[in-house]
Amino acid sequence: MTTAGATAERAARSRWVGWLGRVGLASQGVCFTIVAVLALELAFGAGGKATDPQGAFRVLATHGWTRALLVLLACGFVSYSVWRLAQALFDRGGHGADPAGLGRRLIQLCQALIYLGFAVGAVRVLVGGRGGSGNERHAVGGILTWPGGPEIVGVAGAVFIVVGAVNAYWGLSGRFRESLQTSAMGDAADRVLTLLGKIGFTSLCVVLVLIGWFLLKAAVDYDASRIVSLGGALSKLAHADYGRWLLTLTAAGLLSYGLFGLLQSRYHRV
């Protein structure tokens, strides 16, 4: 077991895992860029839709060359998950084992699981399954019927709100720059990445807080129909007062987050 553990740790700290991280970050950027473009098309009446990553996968699966892109995205999400698992389990990022470090590594573990879920969703769409927010709503709606189910859903909603607040802090304070190799950037790249990061993380906060709010409402009202995904949150914005402008601003922010992901694949500390 000791030998196996040492081998796993060496693999986790190897250069190729760093390259998997860069591939994964680029895939993250492409995914959010597609979601944002579809939402912007909807806001400008060009036939787009308010959707989430699963919905974006279904859009990609409708054409030959975009199906190939979806295959690449699925591989990228797996790459991202492997990299984050290396950080979470073997401290590849060097965060340490103090409470703050363990907190960062727990976040990385959650990121690994989320993107592994994205990879599974992409594969399901490729082989003909639907997946998506309808299944998520059904699953969470089922939890409401459990003993203590509303409390579980309420806690999940609170977690989304807290994560949204953390993203807002991470963006507005510029803390995300701690993960970037700023010494390798020129002044122009530094300014562009900083601007995209601030806008992108703040916009992601808006969507996460909306999802959390509707989860809390579902828990309080015992109503699964209130549960929304990323696409549902964007749709709520589209139907609010001044919805077109709210959707445009939020989608533009998510586009910033997607472009930030693409650029940080070059400069992120992996």
C-alpha positions as CSV (number, residue, x, y, z in Angstrom):
1,M,0.0,0.0,0.0
2,T,2.9,2.3,0.8
3,T,4.4,1.7,-2.6
4,A,1.1,2.2,-4.3
5,G,0.5,5.4,-2.4
6,A,4.0,6.8,-3.3
7,T,3.4,5.9,-7.0
8,A,0.0,7.7,-6.9
9,E,1.6,10.8,-5.3
10,R,4.4,10.9,-7.9
11,A,1.8,10.6,-10.7
12,A,-0.4,13.4,-9.1
13,R,2.6,15.7,-9.0
14,S,3.8,14.9,-12.5
15,R,4.0,17.4,-15.3
16,W,1.4,15.6,-17.4
17,V,-1.3,16.2,-14.7
18,G,-0.5,19.9,-15.1
19,W,-1.2,19.7,-18.8
20,L,-4.4,17.9,-18.0
21,G,-5.3,20.9,-15.8
22,R,-4.7,23.3,-18.7
23,V,-6.8,21.2,-21.1
24,G,-9.5,21.2,-18.4
25,L,-9.5,24.9,-17.8
26,A,-9.8,25.5,-21.6
27,S,-12.8,23.1,-21.7
28,Q,-14.4,25.0,-18.8
29,G,-13.9,28.2,-20.7
30,V,-15.4,26.8,-23.9
31,C,-18.5,25.4,-22.0
32,F,-19.3,28.7,-20.3
33,T,-18.7,30.6,-23.5
34,I,-21.3,28.4,-25.3
35,V,-23.8,28.9,-22.5
36,A,-23.3,32.7,-22.6
37,V,-23.5,32.9,-26.4
38,L,-26.8,31.0,-26.3
39,A,-28.2,33.3,-23.6
40,L,-27.0,36.4,-25.5
41,E,-28.8,35.1,-28.7
42,L,-32.0,34.8,-26.7
43,A,-31.6,38.3,-25.2
44,F,-31.2,39.8,-28.7
45,G,-34.0,37.6,-30.2
46,A,-31.6,35.6,-32.4
47,G,-33.1,32.2,-31.5
48,G,-30.8,31.3,-28.6
49,K,-32.0,29.8,-25.3
50,A,-31.3,30.2,-21.5
51,T,-29.6,26.9,-20.8
52,D,-27.0,25.2,-18.6
53,P,-24.0,23.0,-19.5
54,Q,-26.3,20.0,-20.1
55,G,-28.4,22.0,-22.5
56,A,-25.3,23.2,-24.2
57,F,-24.3,19.6,-24.7
58,R,-27.6,18.8,-26.4
59,V,-27.1,21.8,-28.7
60,L,-23.6,20.6,-29.6
61,A,-24.9,17.0,-30.2
62,T,-27.1,18.2,-33.1
63,H,-24.4,18.6,-35.8
64,G,-21.4,16.5,-36.9
65,W,-18.5,18.9,-36.2
66,T,-20.1,20.1,-32.9
67,R,-20.5,16.5,-31.8
68,A,-16.7,16.2,-32.3
69,L,-16.3,19.3,-30.1
70,L,-18.6,17.7,-27.5
71,V,-16.3,14.6,-27.4
72,L,-13.3,16.9,-26.8
73,L,-15.2,18.7,-24.1
74,A,-16.0,15.4,-22.3
75,C,-12.3,14.5,-22.5
76,G,-11.5,18.0,-21.2
77,F,-13.8,17.7,-18.2
78,V,-12.2,14.3,-17.3
79,S,-8.8,16.0,-17.5
80,Y,-10.1,18.8,-15.2
81,S,-11.4,16.3,-12.7
82,V,-8.1,14.4,-12.6
83,W,-6.1,17.6,-12.1
84,R,-8.4,18.8,-9.3
85,L,-8.3,15.4,-7.6
86,A,-4.5,15.5,-7.7
87,Q,-4.8,18.9,-5.9
88,A,-7.4,17.8,-3.4
89,L,-6.0,14.4,-2.4
90,F,-2.3,14.9,-2.8
91,D,-2.0,18.7,-2.2
92,R,-0.6,19.4,-5.7
93,G,-1.4,23.0,-5.2
94,G,0.6,23.2,-1.9
95,H,-2.3,24.5,0.2
96,G,-1.2,22.4,3.2
97,A,-3.2,20.6,5.9
98,D,-4.2,23.6,8.1
99,P,-7.9,24.5,8.2
100,A,-7.6,27.1,5.4
101,G,-5.7,24.6,3.3
102,L,-8.1,21.8,3.9
103,G,-10.9,24.1,3.0
104,R,-9.3,25.0,-0.3
105,R,-8.7,21.3,-1.0
106,L,-12.3,20.5,-0.2
107,I,-13.4,23.0,-2.8
108,Q,-11.1,21.4,-5.3
109,L,-12.6,18.0,-4.5
110,C,-16.1,19.4,-5.1
111,Q,-14.9,20.9,-8.4
112,A,-13.5,17.5,-9.5
113,L,-16.8,15.8,-8.8
114,I,-18.9,18.5,-10.5
115,Y,-16.8,18.3,-13.7
116,L,-16.8,14.5,-13.6
117,G,-20.6,14.9,-13.6
118,F,-20.4,17.2,-16.6
119,A,-18.3,14.6,-18.4
120,V,-20.9,11.9,-17.6
121,G,-23.6,14.2,-18.8
122,A,-21.8,14.9,-22.1
123,V,-21.3,11.2,-22.7
124,R,-24.9,10.5,-22.0
125,V,-25.9,13.1,-24.6
126,L,-23.5,11.6,-27.1
127,V,-25.0,8.1,-26.7
128,G,-28.6,9.4,-27.0
129,G,-29.6,10.1,-23.4
130,R,-31.1,13.4,-22.3
131,G,-29.9,14.1,-18.8
132,G,-30.2,17.8,-17.9
133,S,-32.0,20.0,-15.5
134,G,-35.3,18.1,-15.8
135,N,-33.7,15.1,-14.2
136,E,-32.0,17.3,-11.6
137,R,-35.3,18.8,-10.7
138,H,-36.9,15.4,-10.4
139,A,-34.0,14.2,-8.2
140,V,-34.1,17.2,-5.9
141,G,-37.9,17.1,-5.8
142,G,-37.6,13.5,-4.7
143,I,-35.4,14.6,-1.8
144,L,-38.2,16.8,-0.6
145,T,-40.2,13.7,0.2
146,W,-37.6,12.2,2.4
147,P,-37.7,12.6,6.2
148,G,-35.8,15.9,6.7
149,G,-35.8,16.4,2.9
150,P,-36.8,20.1,3.0
151,E,-34.0,20.8,5.4
152,I,-31.5,19.0,3.1
153,V,-32.7,21.1,0.1
154,G,-32.6,24.2,2.2
155,V,-29.0,23.5,3.2
156,A,-28.2,23.0,-0.5
157,G,-29.7,26.3,-1.3
158,A,-27.7,28.0,1.5
159,V,-24.6,26.4,0.1
160,F,-25.2,27.8,-3.4
161,I,-25.7,31.3,-1.8
162,V,-22.5,31.0,0.2
163,V,-20.5,29.7,-2.8
164,G,-22.0,32.6,-4.8
165,A,-20.8,35.1,-2.2
166,V,-17.4,33.5,-2.2
167,N,-17.2,33.9,-6.0
168,A,-18.2,37.6,-5.6
169,Y,-15.4,38.1,-3.0
170,W,-13.0,36.1,-5.1
171,G,-13.7,38.3,-8.1
172,L,-14.1,41.8,-6.6
173,S,-11.1,41.4,-4.3
174,G,-8.9,40.0,-7.1
175,R,-8.0,37.0,-5.0
176,F,-8.3,34.8,-8.1
177,R,-5.0,36.3,-9.3
178,E,-3.2,34.3,-6.6
179,S,-3.7,31.2,-8.8
180,L,-2.2,32.9,-11.9
181,Q,1.4,33.1,-12.9
182,T,1.4,36.9,-13.0
183,S,5.1,37.1,-13.6
184,A,4.7,35.3,-16.9
185,M,2.1,37.9,-18.2
186,G,2.7,41.1,-19.9
187,D,0.9,44.2,-18.7
188,A,-1.8,43.9,-21.3
189,A,-2.6,40.2,-20.5
190,D,-2.6,41.0,-16.8
191,R,-5.1,43.8,-17.3
192,V,-7.4,41.8,-19.5
193,L,-7.4,38.7,-17.3
194,T,-8.0,40.8,-14.2
195,L,-11.0,42.6,-15.8
196,L,-12.5,39.4,-17.2
197,G,-12.0,37.6,-13.8
198,K,-13.7,40.4,-11.8
199,I,-16.7,40.6,-14.2
200,G,-16.9,36.8,-14.7
201,F,-16.8,35.8,-11.0
202,T,-19.3,38.5,-10.0
203,S,-21.7,37.3,-12.8
204,L,-21.3,33.7,-11.7
205,C,-22.3,34.9,-8.2
206,V,-25.5,36.3,-9.5
207,V,-26.6,33.0,-11.1
208,L,-25.5,30.9,-8.1
209,V,-27.4,33.1,-5.6
210,L,-30.5,32.8,-7.8
211,I,-30.2,29.0,-7.9
212,G,-29.7,29.0,-4.1
213,W,-32.7,31.3,-3.5
214,F,-35.1,29.1,-5.5
215,L,-33.8,26.0,-3.7
216,L,-34.6,27.7,-0.4
217,K,-38.1,28.7,-1.7
218,A,-38.6,25.1,-2.8
219,A,-37.7,23.9,0.7
220,V,-39.9,26.4,2.5
221,D,-42.9,25.9,0.1
222,Y,-42.3,22.2,-0.4
223,D,-42.6,22.8,-4.1
224,A,-40.2,21.1,-6.5
225,S,-41.4,23.3,-9.4
226,R,-39.4,26.2,-7.9
227,I,-36.1,24.3,-8.3
228,V,-34.0,25.8,-11.2
229,S,-30.6,25.0,-12.7
230,L,-28.2,27.5,-14.4
231,G,-30.5,27.7,-17.4
232,G,-33.5,28.2,-15.2
233,A,-31.8,31.0,-13.4
234,L,-31.1,32.7,-16.7
235,S,-34.7,32.2,-17.8
236,K,-35.9,33.8,-14.5
237,L,-33.8,36.8,-15.4
238,A,-35.2,36.9,-18.9
239,H,-38.8,37.1,-17.6
240,A,-38.1,39.7,-14.8
241,D,-38.7,43.4,-15.2
242,Y,-36.1,44.8,-17.6
243,G,-35.4,41.1,-18.2
244,R,-33.7,41.5,-21.6
245,W,-31.2,43.9,-20.1
246,L,-30.6,41.8,-17.0
247,L,-30.1,38.7,-19.1
248,T,-27.8,40.5,-21.4
249,L,-25.6,41.8,-18.6
250,T,-25.5,38.4,-16.8
251,A,-24.8,36.5,-20.1
252,A,-22.1,39.0,-21.0
253,G,-20.6,38.4,-17.5
254,L,-20.7,34.6,-18.0
255,L,-19.0,35.2,-21.4
256,S,-16.3,37.0,-19.5
257,Y,-16.0,34.0,-17.2
258,G,-15.7,31.7,-20.2
259,L,-13.0,33.9,-21.9
260,F,-11.2,34.1,-18.5
261,G,-11.2,30.3,-18.4
262,L,-9.7,30.1,-21.9
263,L,-7.0,32.6,-21.1
264,Q,-6.2,31.3,-17.7
265,S,-5.5,27.9,-19.2
266,R,-2.2,29.5,-20.3
267,Y,-1.4,31.3,-17.1
268,H,-2.9,29.3,-14.2
269,R,-0.6,27.7,-11.7
270,V,-1.1,24.0,-12.4
